[in-house]
């Protein structure tokens, strides 16, 4: 996975975790949902990066 892909997925996961925890602490269910979506986006970006590696032979 390229450094760019790793960075994007990590940023999404960290941003999602912060939103999830902040939403939990403030009882803000919308923010929690956004956080969970961001974490899922980061996981998807990881999978896309892995697929790119598979097809590029890395």
N, C-alpha and C positions, 0 to 999 in steps of 0.2 A: 504494500500500500504506500502511495506517495506521501511525502511529508505534509503536503497540502490536504490530502484526504484525512490523514490522522489528526491534523490540527482542527479541521472542521468538525469532525466527529467528537473530538474531545471537548471543544468549545460548546457544542450542542448539549452534550451530556452534563457538563458542569453547570451550564446555564439552567438546564432542566432540573438538576438536583437542587440548586439554590431556590428556584421558583417553587418547587415541590415542598421544600422544607419551610420556606417563608410562608407559603400558603397554609401549610399545616399549623404553623405557630400562630398565625393570625386568623385562623378558621376561615380562610378565603378559598372556597372550593374551586372557583374559576382559575385562580392562580395555580392551585395544585394541578388542575387538569392541564393547564398550559405547560407546567413543568414535566408532567408525565409525557406529554406529546413531544416536547423537546428532547427528552431522554430517548424516546422511541426513534426520533429522527436521527439522533446520534448513532444509535444501534444500526439503523438502516444504512447510514453513511459508511459504517464499518463494513457491512456486508457488501455494499457496492464496491468499496475499495478492494475487498478480498476477491470479488469477481473480476475486477480489472486485472489484478495480479494473476489470476488463473488464466485469463485469456492472453495476457502479455508474456506469460512464461516466467514470471518472477518467482 
